[in-house]
Amino acid sequence: MSLENASPELQLAVDLIYLLECNEIDPATALAALDIVKRDYQEKMQRSGAATPYLPGNP
């Protein structure tokens, strides 16, 4: 599967991984930061009344 045919969330994930790796971000730091980002976006979705899609780690 080519990346241009991948889902938008997969394309974004690849971009984020590339950004973190190019900047040599410590994996523990990256995961902690991603947890903060995830909570922030979940709160934004709740405030907007948008349905929360399945997110890994959130059954």
C-alpha positions as CSV (number, residue, x, y, z in Angstrom):
1,M,0.0,0.0,0.0
2,S,1.4,3.4,-0.9
3,L,1.2,6.2,1.6
4,E,-0.8,8.5,-0.7
5,N,-3.6,5.9,-0.7
6,A,-3.5,5.4,3.0
7,S,-6.0,6.9,5.4
8,P,-5.5,10.5,6.6
9,E,-4.8,9.3,10.1
10,L,-2.1,6.9,8.9
11,Q,-0.5,9.6,6.8
12,L,-0.4,11.9,9.8
13,A,1.0,9.2,12.0
14,V,3.9,8.6,9.5
15,D,4.5,12.4,9.4
16,L,4.6,12.6,13.2
17,I,6.9,9.6,13.5
18,Y,9.2,11.2,10.9
19,L,9.2,14.5,12.8
20,L,10.0,12.9,16.1
21,E,12.7,10.7,14.8
22,C,14.4,13.5,12.7
23,N,14.5,15.6,15.9
24,E,15.8,12.6,17.9
25,I,13.1,13.0,20.5
26,D,13.4,10.5,23.4
27,P,10.6,7.9,23.0
28,A,9.4,8.4,26.6
29,T,9.2,12.1,26.0
30,A,7.4,11.6,22.7
31,L,4.8,9.3,24.3
32,A,4.2,11.7,27.2
33,A,3.7,14.5,24.8
34,L,1.4,12.4,22.6
35,D,-0.7,11.6,25.7
36,I,-1.1,15.4,26.3
37,V,-2.1,16.0,22.7
38,K,-4.6,13.1,22.8
39,R,-6.3,14.4,25.9
40,D,-6.4,17.9,24.4
41,Y,-8.0,16.8,21.2
42,Q,-10.5,14.5,23.1
43,E,-11.6,17.5,25.2
44,K,-12.0,19.6,22.0
45,M,-14.2,17.0,20.5
46,Q,-16.3,16.7,23.6
47,R,-16.7,20.5,23.7
48,S,-17.8,20.6,20.1
49,G,-20.2,17.7,20.6
50,A,-18.5,15.6,18.0
51,A,-18.7,11.8,18.3
52,T,-15.4,10.4,19.5
53,P,-14.2,7.7,17.0
54,Y,-12.3,4.7,18.2
55,L,-8.9,5.6,19.4
56,P,-6.3,2.9,20.3
57,G,-6.2,2.5,24.1
58,N,-9.8,3.7,24.5
59,P,-12.2,0.8,24.2
